[in-house]
Amino acid sequence: MEGSLRALACVLGGGARALIEAALPVACAACAARLVTATDLPLCDACAAAAVEAGPAFCFPCARSGGAPRACRRADHPRLRAGFTWNEPLRALVHAFKFGGAVELAPPLIDAVLATEGFAGIRPPDAIVPVPLHRVRRRERGYDQAEALARTFALRTGAPLVRGLVRTRATRQQARLGAAERAANLAGVFRAALPVALAGRRIALVDDVVTTGATAAAAAEALRAAGAGPLETWCVAYEPLE
């Protein structure tokens, strides 16, 4: 567990490493403890050790309904494969990546995810599809965080990156909404952009974090409408349902 997340601290290189070293002393992204060297970025040893792996893939609809999520084999139920469960160290990393302009964290985040038990020996999908931002929010942020993660997944697994979804309208921020509001906020918001590239294909749908699963469900609905085959959602972290 710790080793997989420690990969985050070791693979930052080139210009990013030079900028970090020039700015020392540096604080841990999660607890603000002073880090002695750039190789300790972006987490201190204690915070890296606190990261918890999510384990093998499971059926998210069954998890939400109280079923047997790791035993489900229904083809129409999308599976969730996450690197880590959501806690403070992961929150700090994802927020720095997503809201802090640190797009260079995408490769080390995905390298850490691929080193977890849940991704061990994974079979590459036929296509990797990011959950897209609306063009207005992408312009405001300067990049699409899910696409940055999906691009690294594609490079590491050898599967093609397919920009197979379009977000048809801007929506309210999901983090500020309850479960029912999230589902309503996303109703009909995605449509397939490249049906020919999706039909019959095994798809890995990529997002940064999964909470209620509303975004992944809306995106999966659009992919199935385009004829996509078996589908999994891949993410950095998920927040366990209570």
N, C-alpha and C positions, 0 to 999 in steps of 0.2 A: 504493500500500500504506500508506505513512505517513499520507497524507491521510485514508484511510478510518478509520483508528484514531484519528486526531487528532479526529475528530468526537466521540469520547467525552469529550474535554476541553472541548468547546465548548457542549454542549447541556444540561449540568446547569444547572438554573435554579430560580427561585423560592426556596422554603424551603431546598432542598438547598444552593444556592449561598450563601445567607445564613449557614447553619451553617458551611460550609466557610471562608468569609472570616473568620468570628468566631474560628475555631480556628487561623488561620495563626500560625506557619509550619506547612506541611503537607509530608509526605513522599510520594514516588512509591510507589505500591502495590507495584511490583515490586522496586525496588532501594533504596528508602528515601532516595534523594537528596532534598535539600530543594527544594521547589518555591516559586518566588517569588510567583506569583499563582495565584488560583483557576482561571484559564483553562487552566492546565497540568495540571489534574487529569483523570483519575486516574493518568496516566503522565508521566514526564519525556520529553524529546525523544528521548533515546537508546533508551529502552525502547519508545516508540511506533514508532520506526524499525525495531526488531528484530522486530516482529510480521510474520508471513509468511502471505500469503493462501493459501487451500487450492486455489484454481482451480475449474474447472468441475465440475459434478456427475459422479459416477461410480457404477458398480455395486459395492456393498460386498461381496456374496457372491463376485463374481469377483476382487475385490482380495484377499479372504481365501484364495481357492483358487489364486491364482497365474495367473488368466486375464487377459483384456484388459478391465479395468474401464471404461475410457472408450469402448470400442467395443460393449459389451454392449447389446442391445436387447430382452432377454427381459422380457416383461410381468410375469412372476412374480418377478423379481429387484428388490428395492427399491433405489432409488438414494439416495446420500448427497450432500447439498449443504451444505457447511460454509463458514463465513466464513474461518476461520484454522486453521492447524495449531497443535498444542499446544506451547507453549514457556513460559518463565518469565513474560513479561509477561501472556500469556493466563491462565496458572495463577493469578497474583496477582489479576487482575480477576475471574475466575470464582469463585475462593474467597471473595473479598470479597462478591460478589453472593450466592453460595449459602450460605456458612457464616457470614458476617459481618453478616448482617441488612441488607445494602445493597440492598434490593429496588429502590430508585430507580435502580440502574444498568441495569435491564432496557431502558428506551428507548434510552439511548445505546449500549448493547451491540448492539442490533438495528439501530440506524441505521448503526453501523460495519459490521455484517455485510452489510446491504443495499447498502452502497457498494462492496463488493468485486466483483471480476470474476465470481466464481461466481454472483452474484445479479443481474448486469446484464441488464435486459430480461426478467426472469423473468415468466412467465405466472401470475397468481394461481390457486391451486388452488380446488376447489369447497368445501373445508373445511380448517381448520387445527385439528389435534387435539394437545393436549399429552400427553406421557407423565406420568401422574399419580403423585404420592406416595401412600403409604398414609395414611389419615386420622390415624393416631397420629403419624407423622413430620411431617405438615403442621401438626398442632397444636403439636408441639414447636418447629418452626422458625418458625411464625407465618405462613408463606406457602408456596406451591408454586412453585419457581423456574421449572419448565418452563411452567407456566400463565402466569406473568408474562411470559416471553419470547413465548409464543404469542399472548397478548393484544396485544402490541406488533406482532408480525408481522401480525395481523389488522387492526389499525388502519392500518398502513402500506400493506398490499396491497389492502385492501377485501374480503378473503375473510372468511367467517364463522368465528368461533371456536366449535368444537363440542367440548364435554367428552364425548367419545365413548368413553372408556375408564375402567374402574374397576380399581384394584389390589386384589385380593381378599384379600391377606394381607401382613403386614409381612415384609420380607426382610432378610437380612444386607447390610451395606454392600458394594456392588460393588467399591469401590476396594481393599478388603482381600483380594480373591479373585483366583485365576488364571482363565484363559479357560474351562476346563472347569467350574470351580466356579461361575463367573458364570452359565453357561447352565443348570446344574442349579438354581441358586438362584432363577431366574426361570421355571422350567418351569410353565406354566399359571397364572401369577400375574395376567394381565390378562384381562378379559372386556369385550366391547362393551356400552356402556350405552345407546346410541341407534342400533340397527341401521337404523332407517328413515332416519336422517340420514346414514348412511354408505354404504348400498347403491348401488353403481355410481358413486360419487363419486371424483374425483381428490383424494387426501389428501396434505397435508403434515403429517407427524408431527414434533413439535417436542420437542427435549431440549437440555440445555445443552452437554454434551460427549459424543462418541462415542469409545470406545476399542476394545474387542473387538467391539462391535455387538450384544452379547447382549441388552441391554435393548430396543434398537430392533427386533431380530428377534422377540422375544417379543411386543412390542406390535403389530408388523405382522401376526403370525400371528392375533392376536385380531381385528384389523381385517378381514383377509381372510375369516375365518370368518363375519363379519357381512356379507360381500358387497361390501366396499370395492373400488373400482377401482384404477387406477394409483397407486402410492404412492412418495413421496420422504420421506426423513428430513432435516429441517433442523436445524442446530445451530450454535452459536457457534464451536466448535473441535473438531477431531478429532486423535487421536494416530495418526500414520502407522504402519501395520503393518510390522514388520521381517521 
